[in-house]
Amino acid sequence: MPVYKAPIREFEFVLNEYLGLERYQDVPGFSEASEDLRSAILQEGARFCEEVLFPLNQKGDQQGVRYENGTVKLPDGFVDAYKQYVEGGWPSFACDPNYGGQGLPEFLNMAAIEMICSANLSFGITPGLSHGAYNALMLHGSEELKAAYLPKIVTGEWSGVMGLTEPQCGTDLGLIRTKAIPQEDGSYTITGTKIFISSGEQDATDNIIHLVLAKLPDAPEGTKGISLFLVPKVLLDGTRNGVNCSGVEHKMGIHASPTCVINFEEAKGWLISVPHGGMKAMFTMMNSARLYVGVQGLGLAEVAQQNAFAYANERVQGRALTGVARPDKPADPIIVHPDVRRMLLTMKAFTEAARALAMETALKSDLYHRHPDKKVREDCDHFIQLMTPILKAYFTDMGTEVANLAMQVHGGYGYIAEYGVEQYARDARIAQIYEGTNGIQALDLIGRKLPYNTGRYLRQFFHPAMAFVEEHRNNPEMAEFTKPLHKHLGYLQQASLWLGQRGLVNPNDAAGGSVEYLRMFALVVFAHIWAKKAAIALQNRDKDPEYYEAKLATARFFMNKILPGTVSLLQSITNGSDSIMKAKL
Ligand SMILES: Cc1cc2nc3c(=O)[nH]c(=O)nc-3n(C[C@H](O)[C@H](O)[C@H](O)COP(=O)(O)OP(=O)(O)OC[C@H]3O[C@@H](n4cnc5c(N)ncnc54)[C@H](O)[C@@H]3O)c2cc1C
């Protein structure tokens, strides 16, 4: 049976020590989220995830969702769990009090999301999408739409979903065919078919609010002609709208999350934002959803890692190469073997640094919304813009990698269903594809984020990282962390420069190296995170030697064994795209 224990100590380390939240007590809303309240919320979230959601995870995977005459039934126990989730006030957590929210900071929500993704990824998809819909409506909806729909989305009584994809298009949304015809009463009639709609139909909420991309009759060609509409399954007067589910997909993982075909048959909808302004409005939802999907990778990596560590300590096979470790046993636990240790440390180095980056990005989002200083808000926005593709793509690539490593640590038992680890590998895979494939994230990084305003987004990473190296230059204990960080920052600068220049001459050179560049960027961001954690550990190690020594050991492993990957990535990037583009395929 798989295990999951919420990593409360790790959340507290990140919030209190790594992010130093007490520095932000003057920011509106932050003092309310006191250390005591944070701790209470983490404990309660942990209880809910460990005791309610986690026990449903394997059962939900085995039973799956059931499609019956236009309705979709979630697996046994899921509707009740959702009820408990709503009663516990979880959906309203980080929402605006004007619409019934609790106004708590987003970084606490991020911790809750990670725990939910670890405990039961399928369950988490509905609330995750609802929060994205909430964000899009908050920012782009009219006052009337907000007043009518937000309060029940905030409580979780209604859910929000995202309707972009159609049979002929997913990445290239300029090809959508769904039509919106204006009506005299100011509404629109929406007609078309959307596929792969997560939680497009389910039996946990009374209503489902679809945010749908469609084209107006006078729409220009391509993405410039896309508009966003709010289309409820049930209208406010209680009558059923023309929104029908004609089936669910059978798929590799997330079996307890319905992936639906939704037909809009002259459904009544309302414009969000301005005509043809749909992509901008939808990007709010997608950006929020991209961070959330990144955290799916992290959540799965955490639970996979926990199971791998437990198994590696208990499974005995062979003897340690340097001498018997456990003479009381017929063989040593596999955790003594270098390759198993490499796998475990790779998982740990990823999950702990990823958690810090996820929480930092959520904190920046809070500061962006709440900080009185315009310059701080602008910097936070630039940080989020830069990190969103990295977080989405690297976290989900690593979610799959870590789940696979956990399976490898389990040997044959990893491949069979009973131990639960193969489910993590199946569930993790989709996160590399939806919310914009990871290849598209890499194009976003090099095409939009790298060149923006002559590298202004990049400064949000390079400047603090260089300043950190400078600050610790004369500290010999930090040299083993700052030297590699400095060296690899240099490689990343070289790659950025090369891509920036070559992209102008030959766009294939830039696009051909984009995935490698994103990974290289992520590795150097993680090196900065591990160097910062090492500095904290060195300062505090007397307080709790075991805990902080473990941080130093993982930081060392990252610098020695993972960060050098940037060298081959740099070489491959600067080899250009000829060998890709001139090959006859
Ligand atoms: C389980 C599941 C749940 C989903 N949930 C939702 C949902 O809730 N709402 C929703 O609207 N959609 C949803 N989707 C759809 C998902 O977002 C799309 O599948 C995804 O965006 C990719 O689109 P596509 O499948 O059409 O692939 P394509 O766009 O056909 O892409 C195929 C391949 O080509 C690559 N490619 C395409 N264009 C380019 C380019 N210009 N440059 C480089 N490479 C390119 C892609 O990276 C990919 O590798 C879901 C899908 C699944 C499977």
The ligand as an ORCA input file, in Angstrom:
! r2SCAN-3c Opt
* xyz 0 1
  C      -6.528     14.489    -20.276
  C      -6.604     15.782    -21.003
  C      -7.219     16.875    -20.396
  C      -7.315     18.090    -21.076
  N      -8.017     19.150    -20.521
  C      -8.312     20.238    -21.280
  C      -9.216     21.242    -20.816
  O      -9.693     21.199    -19.686
  N      -9.535     22.262    -21.657
  C      -9.016     22.351    -22.922
  O      -9.373     23.276    -23.636
  N      -8.141     21.420    -23.384
  C      -7.784     20.373    -22.595
  N      -6.922     19.408    -23.074
  C      -6.318     19.583    -24.379
  C      -4.824     19.914    -24.307
  O      -4.628     21.188    -23.760
  C      -4.245     19.743    -25.709
  O      -4.257     18.363    -26.003
  C      -2.846     20.317    -25.833
  O      -2.862     21.710    -25.711
  C      -2.162     19.933    -27.154
  O      -3.011     20.156    -28.236
  P      -3.260     19.004    -29.311
  O      -3.627     17.774    -28.558
  O      -4.209     19.504    -30.310
  O      -1.862     18.758    -29.946
  P      -1.196     19.560    -31.252
  O      -1.496     20.983    -31.061
  O      -1.752     18.887    -32.444
  O       0.283     19.264    -31.023
  C       0.925     18.016    -31.400
  C       2.439     18.154    -31.207
  O       2.937     19.185    -32.068
  C       3.616     20.166    -31.321
  N       3.345     21.479    -31.905
  C       2.176     21.979    -32.309
  N       2.325     23.226    -32.786
  C       3.623     23.530    -32.665
  C       4.411     24.672    -32.961
  N       3.870     25.787    -33.470
  N       5.734     24.629    -32.717
  C       6.296     23.534    -32.167
  N       5.607     22.421    -31.862
  C       4.278     22.412    -32.115
  C       3.078     20.063    -29.911
  O       4.010     20.557    -28.947
  C       2.838     18.570    -29.799
  O       4.029     17.941    -29.426
  C      -6.762     18.205    -22.373
  C      -6.119     17.109    -22.963
  C      -6.056     15.921    -22.313
  C      -5.417     14.740    -23.005
*
